[in-house]
Amino acid sequence: MALPATPSNNNSISNQTNNWLYPFILVTSLFFFWGFVHNLDPILIPHLRKSFRLNDLQSSLIDSSVFIAYFVMALPAGYVMRKYGYKSGIVGGLLLFAIGCFLFLPAADTHQYIYFLGALFIIASGLTFLETAANPYATIIGPPETATRRLNFAQSFNGLAAMVAPIIGGQFILSGTEMSDKAYAKLSPEALNNYLTSEAQSVKMPYLILGILVLLVAVLFMVSKLPDVKEGDDSKAGNNPLKAFRHRHLTWAVVAQFFYVGAQVCVGSFFIKMARTGAGMDEKTAAQYLGWGYGAAFMLGRFVGTFLMGRFASEKLLSVYALINIVLSAVAIFGSGLVVVYALIAIAFFMSIMFPTIFSLGIKEVGADTKMASSLIVMSIVGGAFLPPVLGIISDTTGSIQNGYIVPLLCFVVVFLFANKGYKVKSV
């Protein structure tokens, strides 16, 4: 039985009638890998804050180095995909991913913060290729009527990584040793240097193992035969990315994704500090809450969201979830004790469907502009670079990390507007 044809992939998909399931499974594994490395960042932030004695603004540069790469590399990734296909983009992305992981070893040896930021930039450059390829590939490789549900299912494994990564990272990266400024002052220069160096060294083994695993996956993609979906003649769409903005709903999706990713990064990256300051937790316990609470809620939300999309329109579900997160963000700002932690965990549940839903609604019915639209939406992930420093500035200026959570609250307002109006397909 042939799969339903679409204007953008009718020839390629119809020739791969019985062969889309295995490539979909293989591509779904990528969602876990990039979710894993992204969800190590909330562990890296408090860890490197200790290792280099950073304030909130300085530690937010970890997010900035990651998400600036998405902005810089998204269009080149889209070009590679248009010229060489999805498989080449995925393999190239995996190789960059692995190289960045291996660069953590010399970064730890030199104990230079800038080198860690550089390694994270290389990793994120690889992730840009993977996300630019895997997100649209997951939507168009199978039946179009289940595209949004299929992408949410694949992204559910991103949610699984959100649970697993903080647990593993908290165990092997965080030392559990926390010092006040007075304790630092009592250490001799040699003792202080030894402590800070040992803190930095703990990242080497986790990233070495991750790099090796990513290389093995790259080899698997190289030797596997995958259908490469073509979106038609690129000359019809042109090489000017601005032409893709003739799709009004794509423009809205780019804006919504910018603010959504900014919200997600703000909430996740500062979770441990919120748990420590709001509920008085130590960093090891906070990391467990980040994994078993926040990460598990994110994963569960993906699976529940995929189920609910079989019964409700995806834009309606997105609207309700955004509204709930506006309320929960207010609770995080004005609450105290464990209430703050539980509010953040609940935000993770209701954030879970937002990225894939915005993505799939944004590239809906854009035809030959699909790959360019994918690149533009991935570029909008740069919101994760700009908005966390804003939260950091508010936190450092007011002396309260909770005040900074006005940033994700406003971000969810933008997502709510997209879900109520911006998603509607209309070309201009």
Phi and psi in degrees as a GROMACS rama.xvg file:
@    title "Ramachandran Plot"
@    xaxis  label "Phi"
@    yaxis  label "Psi"
@TYPE xy
-73.874  145.884  ALA-2
-74.5853  151.164  LEU-3
-59.3399  138.122  PRO-4
-87.0085  152.196  ALA-5
-125.287  159.883  THR-6
-59.0859  -26.6569  PRO-7
-93.5505  -17.192  SER-8
-143.716  23.9569  ASN-9
-62.0561  -38.471  ASN-10
-73.0639  -48.1039  ASN-11
-67.7483  -44.5894  SER-12
-66.7447  -41.3036  ILE-13
-64.6946  -26.5802  SER-14
-81.683  -8.46943  ASN-15
-118.221  35.5078  GLN-16
-49.0678  -48.3223  THR-17
-102.209  11.1202  ASN-18
-120.273  13.3522  ASN-19
-85.3068  -20.1034  TRP-20
-68.9852  -46.5797  LEU-21
-62.2779  -47.3475  TYR-22
-59.7314  -35.1445  PRO-23
-64.7003  -41.6696  PHE-24
-62.7854  -43.4699  ILE-25
-64.4421  -43.9592  LEU-26
-66.8417  -34.831  VAL-27
-60.134  -30.9127  THR-28
-61.2739  -28.5687  SER-29
-65.1731  -34.5599  LEU-30
-61.7373  -35.7075  PHE-31
-67.9418  -44.4033  PHE-32
-64.8792  -46.1204  PHE-33
-73.934  -27.3541  TRP-34
-66.4609  -36.6878  GLY-35
-64.058  -49.7031  PHE-36
-69.9676  -35.0364  VAL-37
-63.2508  -37.6571  HIS-38
-87.0785  3.40078  ASN-39
-82.6942  -20.8417  LEU-40
-60.1921  -41.468  ASP-41
-63.1145  -20.3428  PRO-42
-82.2309  -40.5625  ILE-43
-63.1432  -36.5995  LEU-44
-60.8905  -54.1156  ILE-45
-67.9362  -29.9836  PRO-46
-66.3821  -51.3162  HIS-47
-72.3597  -24.7712  LEU-48
-59.8342  -41.5917  ARG-49
-69.7904  -45.633  LYS-50
-62.6992  -33.4795  SER-51
-118.069  5.80322  PHE-52
54.1908  61.625  ARG-53
-98.3487  154.652  LEU-54
-89.9447  -178.53  ASN-55
-64.0921  -40.2872  ASP-56
-63.6978  -45.641  LEU-57
-63.9774  -41.2148  GLN-58
-69.371  -25.5536  SER-59
-68.4283  -14.8709  SER-60
-65.2978  -18.6317  LEU-61
-60.888  -47.164  ILE-62
-64.8467  -40.2423  ASP-63
-61.9898  -42.9968  SER-64
-64.5381  -32.4551  SER-65
-72.6438  -50.2315  VAL-66
-85.4359  -17.7917  PHE-67
-65.0015  -34.5795  ILE-68
-59.943  -36.5318  ALA-69
-62.1136  -40.7243  TYR-70
-67.484  -43.7829  PHE-71
-70.3715  -39.0799  VAL-72
-98.0091  -8.18147  MET-73
-62.9692  -46.889  ALA-74
-67.2401  -43.9024  LEU-75
-58.307  -37.758  PRO-76
-63.5302  -43.0937  ALA-77
-62.4125  -38.4164  GLY-78
-63.5198  -45.4071  TYR-79
-59.9935  -41.5616  VAL-80
-64.5426  -41.5216  MET-81
-67.5256  -38.2456  ARG-82
-84.2158  -39.372  LYS-83
-116.828  -9.59506  TYR-84
97.5967  170.86  GLY-85
-65.7244  -41.3125  TYR-86
-61.5883  -44.6595  LYS-87
-62.1259  -40.6135  SER-88
-63.0334  -40.5491  GLY-89
-66.7131  -46.142  ILE-90
-62.8211  -44.3419  VAL-91
-61.1843  -40.6631  GLY-92
-63.7024  -41.2243  GLY-93
-64.5496  -38.3407  LEU-94
-66.3723  -42.8483  LEU-95
-63.1122  -40.9268  LEU-96
-55.213  -49.4053  PHE-97
-65.0941  -43.0407  ALA-98
-58.7763  -44.7931  ILE-99
-60.0684  -40.5175  GLY-100
-61.3628  -44.0946  CYS-101
-66.7915  -27.3658  PHE-102
-69.4316  -13.3564  LEU-103
-65.5192  -25.8097  PHE-104
-66.9292  -54.5092  LEU-105
-65.9679  -29.5514  PRO-106
-62.4212  -41.837  ALA-107
-68.2381  -36.8502  ALA-108
-67.8276  -37.3319  ASP-109
-83.5518  -17.8081  THR-110
52.4969  50.932  HIS-111
-119.429  123.407  GLN-112
-59.7146  -37.9059  TYR-113
-62.6374  -32.0318  ILE-114
-70.465  -36.233  TYR-115
-63.2327  -42.1042  PHE-116
-63.7831  -37.9988  LEU-117
-64.9776  -42.3484  GLY-118
-63.2434  -40.8636  ALA-119
-65.1345  -35.4729  LEU-120
-63.3939  -42.2984  PHE-121
-64.5981  -44.4612  ILE-122
-57.6583  -48.0591  ILE-123
-66.0838  -30.533  ALA-124
-61.6525  -41.7724  SER-125
-65.2029  -40.0133  GLY-126
-64.681  -31.365  LEU-127
-61.4107  -44.1173  THR-128
-61.6458  -44.2791  PHE-129
-63.8568  -45.3702  LEU-130
-72.071  -35.8796  GLU-131
-62.8871  -34.2522  THR-132
-86.5153  -49.3834  ALA-133
-70.8707  -37.7815  ALA-134
-62.2973  -53.418  ASN-135
-69.6418  -32.911  PRO-136
-61.2596  -40.6445  TYR-137
-65.6282  -29.1507  ALA-138
-83.4628  -30.958  THR-139
-105.203  -5.97957  ILE-140
-78.5103  -17.8928  ILE-141
-121.098  -164.506  GLY-142
-58.9801  130.886  PRO-143
-64.749  -27.9988  PRO-144
-70.2601  -16.5965  GLU-145
-112.665  20.1863  THR-146
-60.9459  -47.5845  ALA-147
-65.3905  -42.1652  THR-148
-65.7267  -37.9585  ARG-149
-66.2856  -41.2688  ARG-150
-67.003  -39.0774  LEU-151
-64.7284  -36.3806  ASN-152
-63.9289  -46.5674  PHE-153
-61.0998  -41.2136  ALA-154
-69.6534  -15.1051  GLN-155
-62.8561  -30.3585  SER-156
-75.933  -23.2376  PHE-157
-63.4032  -38.0603  ASN-158
-66.8115  -38.1856  GLY-159
-59.2969  -42.1093  LEU-160
-63.7064  -33.7597  ALA-161
-62.9843  -26.4261  ALA-162
-84.9715  -43.5164  MET-163
-73.4942  -42.7453  VAL-164
-60.0294  -47.5126  ALA-165
-64.4945  -32.7227  PRO-166
-66.2622  -47.5874  ILE-167
-68.8956  -45.8916  ILE-168
-62.8369  -40.5815  GLY-169
-63.2755  -32.6337  GLY-170
-75.4883  -41.292  GLN-171
-103.969  -15.7805  PHE-172
-105.479  -47.5365  ILE-173
-74.7333  131.053  LEU-174
-84.1988  -23.2164  SER-175
84.9692  -5.63259  GLY-176
-90.0936  119.999  THR-177
-125.395  134.633  GLU-178
-124.957  142.301  MET-179
-81.9851  171.455  SER-180
-61.9756  -33.8248  ASP-181
-66.4443  -39.0562  LYS-182
-66.2128  -39.7209  ALA-183
-59.2085  -42.7383  TYR-184
-64.6342  -27.3881  ALA-185
-79.071  -16.6376  LYS-186
-77.9401  145.022  LEU-187
-71.3514  158.43  SER-188
-53.9761  -39.9942  PRO-189
-67.4393  -44.142  GLU-190
-65.1215  -39.4869  ALA-191
-64.4807  -43.1652  LEU-192
-63.7608  -41.0089  ASN-193
-64.6574  -39.559  ASN-194
-64.9579  -48.4721  TYR-195
-65.8266  -36.6551  LEU-196
-66.8278  -42.4862  THR-197
-64.4935  -35.2506  SER-198
-62.4845  -44.7645  GLU-199
-66.633  -34.503  ALA-200
-66.7762  -22.3777  GLN-201
-69.0964  -11.6292  SER-202
-84.547  -11.9661  VAL-203
-64.4759  -52.21  LYS-204
-64.3205  -46.8576  MET-205
-57.9695  -41.3937  PRO-206
-77.476  -28.0644  TYR-207
-64.3978  -47.5287  LEU-208
-62.989  -42.615  ILE-209
-62.108  -42.0778  LEU-210
-61.8923  -40.6698  GLY-211
-64.8188  -44.0168  ILE-212
-61.5775  -41.1736  LEU-213
-64.8076  -39.7271  VAL-214
-60.7208  -41.0088  LEU-215
-63.5825  -39.4379  LEU-216
-65.5031  -38.2423  VAL-217
-60.4205  -42.0421  ALA-218
-62.771  -40.5942  VAL-219
-61.1804  -41.9712  LEU-220
-65.1174  -37.2503  PHE-221
-62.6756  -39.3345  MET-222
-91.3633  -7.34336  VAL-223
-90.6603  144.129  SER-224
-91.167  115.339  LYS-225
-120.974  138.486  LEU-226
-68.2701  132.529  PRO-227
-108.596  109.345  ASP-228
-75.7393  132.086  VAL-229
-106.444  139.228  LYS-230
-96.8797  29.2535  GLU-231
90.16  -170.754  GLY-232
-75.9487  120.179  ASP-233
-65.3323  -24.1093  ASP-234
-64.5881  -25.2196  SER-235
-70.7214  -34.6258  LYS-236
-85.2737  -24.4383  ALA-237
80.7551  170.68  GLY-238
-101.339  1.92088  ASN-239
-85.3819  112.424  ASN-240
-62.2772  -25.6217  PRO-241
-65.5545  -23.5974  LEU-242
-64.5241  -27.5592  LYS-243
-64.881  -22.2126  ALA-244
-75.1963  2.10655  PHE-245
-66.4364  -16.0609  ARG-246
-87.9884  106.425  HIS-247
-59.4638  -39.4467  ARG-248
-68.4857  -26.9544  HIS-249
-67.0252  -41.9766  LEU-250
-58.5215  -45.915  THR-251
-60.6175  -41.7475  TRP-252
-64.3657  -38.9976  ALA-253
-61.4429  -45.1445  VAL-254
-65.4559  -46.2317  VAL-255
-62.3948  -40.2012  ALA-256
-68.2288  -35.5575  GLN-257
-56.0772  -49.0521  PHE-258
-76.7527  -34.6518  PHE-259
-63.3552  -49.0653  TYR-260
-62.4381  -38.6472  VAL-261
-58.0001  -41.7882  GLY-262
-65.3894  -45.9586  ALA-263
-60.8604  -44.6164  GLN-264
-66.952  -41.7716  VAL-265
-59.5854  -48.0119  CYS-266
-66.026  -45.8872  VAL-267
-73.5263  -43.2297  GLY-268
-66.3706  -33.3081  SER-269
-103.674  14.2986  PHE-270
-59.3101  -46.9517  PHE-271
-63.8012  -40.8124  ILE-272
-68.3628  -37.8198  LYS-273
-62.2502  -41.0751  MET-274
-67.3813  -35.7746  ALA-275
-73.0372  -43.1032  ARG-276
-82.8913  -36.6218  THR-277
-80.9659  -35.2489  GLY-278
-120.053  1.56868  ALA-279
69.7009  26.0184  GLY-280
-79.6937  152.948  MET-281
-80.9868  164.818  ASP-282
-65.0033  -34.5006  GLU-283
-65.6331  -45.1454  LYS-284
-65.0372  -41.7233  THR-285
-61.4168  -37.462  ALA-286
-65.1594  -35.8569  ALA-287
-65.8543  -41.589  GLN-288
-64.0018  -35.7082  TYR-289
-63.3292  -39.9975  LEU-290
-82.0067  -60.8631  GLY-291
-71.7749  -23.976  TRP-292
-98.8886  -72.6558  GLY-293
-60.3607  -51.1988  TYR-294
-65.0487  -42.583  GLY-295
-65.401  -37.9602  ALA-296
-64.6039  -39.7633  ALA-297
-63.3797  -45.2  PHE-298
-64.3626  -47.7491  MET-299
-60.8143  -39.2671  LEU-300
-61.1531  -36.6008  GLY-301
-63.5625  -47.0066  ARG-302
-68.3285  -42.2962  PHE-303
-64.0086  -42.2305  VAL-304
-62.2993  -40.9796  GLY-305
-61.5033  -40.0936  THR-306
-65.3261  -46.2577  PHE-307
-66.5584  -28.1958  LEU-308
-68.6796  -14.3384  MET-309
-76.7209  -10.3864  GLY-310
-123.574  -21.3451  ARG-311
-130.507  151.356  PHE-312
-62.4696  137.445  ALA-313
-60.9107  -36.2211  SER-314
-69.5231  -31.578  GLU-315
-68.9173  -42.5869  LYS-316
-63.218  -41.778  LEU-317
-61.0154  -40.4136  LEU-318
-62.5966  -46.8534  SER-319
-64.5172  -44.085  VAL-320
-62.6869  -40.4428  TYR-321
-64.6085  -41.4084  ALA-322
-63.2714  -42.4671  LEU-323
-62.1952  -39.8302  ILE-324
-71.0288  -26.3746  ASN-325
-62.2282  -44.1805  ILE-326
-66.1839  -43.9458  VAL-327
-65.2508  -34.7871  LEU-328
-63.9148  -38.176  SER-329
-64.2254  -38.3325  ALA-330
-62.7397  -41.6536  VAL-331
-63.3278  -33.7771  ALA-332
-73.5312  -44.9182  ILE-333
-102.181  -8.08677  PHE-334
-81.5997  -179.917  GLY-335
-149.163  158.91  SER-336
68.0488  -149.809  GLY-337
-65.9088  -18.7184  LEU-338
-56.9781  -39.2053  VAL-339
-63.6802  -45.2586  VAL-340
-63.4751  -44.338  VAL-341
-66.0853  -33.7211  TYR-342
-64.3335  -41.4997  ALA-343
-65.639  -38.9191  LEU-344
-63.6045  -41.8491  ILE-345
-65.8022  -37.6555  ALA-346
-58.2109  -40.8702  ILE-347
-59.3663  -42.0338  ALA-348
-59.3315  -46.6807  PHE-349
-83.7771  -12.8995  PHE-350
-78.9437  -22.1309  MET-351
-54.2526  -38.18  SER-352
-89.2714  -4.52601  ILE-353
-68.2895  -48.0287  MET-354
-60.6648  -56.7577  PHE-355
-63.691  -32.6255  PRO-356
-70.0423  -45.0581  THR-357
-61.0612  -41.5993  ILE-358
-61.9159  -51.5756  PHE-359
-67.8188  -36.7602  SER-360
-68.1383  -32.2715  LEU-361
-72.3347  -33.3376  GLY-362
-96.9641  6.212  ILE-363
-65.2341  128.004  LYS-364
57.2373  36.3568  GLU-365
-99.5882  -2.1178  VAL-366
58.2548  -123.159  GLY-367
-66.9321  -11.6204  ALA-368
-88.5827  7.95082  ASP-369
-59.0131  -47.7804  THR-370
-67.7109  -39.0874  LYS-371
-67.5944  -40.6254  MET-372
-61.1141  -40.7854  ALA-373
-60.2778  -43.653  SER-374
-62.2694  -41.5133  SER-375
-66.3268  -40.093  LEU-376
-68.0887  -37.5371  ILE-377
-65.9287  -37.5526  VAL-378
-59.126  -34.2825  MET-379
-68.2081  -10.7469  SER-380
-62.943  -11.9615  ILE-381
-59.4213  -13.594  VAL-382
-55.248  -29.6521  GLY-383
-70.2576  -13.7868  GLY-384
-90.7026  -36.1729  ALA-385
-91.31  -34.2518  PHE-386
-80.6256  -37.6405  LEU-387
-58.3612  -40.0776  PRO-388
-61.113  -32.0774  PRO-389
-63.2633  -44.2341  VAL-390
-60.7999  -41.9388  LEU-391
-62.2869  -40.3569  GLY-392
-64.0301  -44.6349  ILE-393
-61.5733  -42.3644  ILE-394
-63.8754  -48.1735  SER-395
-66.001  -35.5467  ASP-396
-74.1203  -42.1826  THR-397
-91.3366  -14.2944  THR-398
77.8905  13.3382  GLY-399
-138.88  120.411  SER-400
-65.0025  -28.8973  ILE-401
-65.3034  -35.3505  GLN-402
-60.738  -31.5255  ASN-403
-65.5728  -18.0261  GLY-404
-76.5007  4.79809  TYR-405
-65.1035  -25.0051  ILE-406
-64.7512  -55.6444  VAL-407
-62.6441  -31.2728  PRO-408
-58.5068  -47.4618  LEU-409
-67.2877  -32.13  LEU-410
-63.0549  -41.211  CYS-411
-68.4417  -25.211  PHE-412
-63.5006  -42.0405  VAL-413
-64.3623  -42.6609  VAL-414
-61.1126  -39.8789  VAL-415
-60.6411  -42.0924  PHE-416
-64.625  -41.0318  LEU-417
-60.9832  -44.0277  PHE-418
-68.1946  -22.8556  ALA-419
-95.4914  -25.7647  ASN-420
-138.448  -45.4033  LYS-421
-67.2697  -24.0127  GLY-422
-70.5408  -17.7007  TYR-423
-65.5408  127.665  LYS-424
-68.3848  119.759  VAL-425
-159.101  125.73  LYS-426
-96.1966  149.14  SER-427
